[in-house]
Amino acid sequence: MKKTLFIGCVESSYVLLEAMLKAGFVVAGIVTMEQSAINADFKSLVPLANEYNIPCICTKNVNDEETVGFIRKISPEVIYCFGWSRLIGKEILSIPKYGVVGFHPAALPCNKGRHPLIWALVLGLKETASTFFIMDEGADTGDIISQKPVAISDTDDAADLYAHVLDVAKEQVLEFTKAFAENNIQPKKQDPTAGNAWRKRGRMDGQIDWRMSAKAIYNLVRGLTHPYVGAHFMAGDAEIKVWKCQAIATEDYANIEPGKIIKVNSNTDYIIKAYDGLVHIVDSDPVDLNEGEYL
């Protein structure tokens, strides 16, 4: 195989690197982090570096002088950067002969940008993709070397979709690592005028408004559940996280305004009227609610 350096610091990084190593591929160096406050699915690659005796550096800034120096010393022919939230600088991009391979769980050129798994679920998409590409100075704009579709079922939540994407991605990594070794990579340029880019989500993007449809609330909750931050609603001044719910389509409460508390089974299990039906919250932070009152 080509001399490869691996950059990553989240669960997907760990899973993909582990798959390579278990398949017998040799990695010449690892760049990772010891901790991260911005990655809900953070996972250091240090344990794999230690297990397989791979040179490793932990950094807060992949583009700083020390990290770039480490990468230059390794002198990789190709770099895999899977699960790194910061853009890779021009200096690093210029080091490997065969480029820096990035990973984006969406059907590029559609859905470039931030939070691809979350947005796919929140928007109720039926399919996404696992895409690997040669990085350039843009965000998810480089030449595609591997792309496979990933179906999304109505019952999938964030953890389910994360797992489905990684099952596909592991196969792809092994395939194109072999293709690199055989000089058989065939990059496909993205049309710069095609597709769209998803924006960064903020706190209010995760707030449940009971005037939303029951299905929209369901999609929001399943998109933001573990390993992510969770959707929430306000009960007075308290922010209540919701981890699982069900949308109930019914005409029985057509005359009832959104936000009315229909039934309380416990402080984590209750039913709320949405715009066009009911939302059964089956797992949330504990909250004291009274039937008949409004949120």
Buried (B, 14 or more C-beta within 10 A) or exposed (E): BBBBBBBBBBBBBBBBBBBBBEEEBEBBBBBBBEEBEEBBBBBBBBEBBEEBEBBBBBBEEBBEEEBBEBBEEBEBBBBBBBBBEEBBBEEBBEBBEBBBBBBBBBBBBBBBBBBBBBBBBBEBBEEBBBBBBBBBEEBBBBBBBBBBEBEBEEEBBBBBBBEBBBEBBBBBBBBBBEBBBEEEBEEEEBEEEEBEBBEEBEEEBBBBBBEBBBBBBBBBBBBBBBBBBBBBBEBEEEBBBBBBBEBBEEEEBEEEEBBBBBEBEEEBBBBBBBBBBBBBBBEBBEBEBEEEEEB
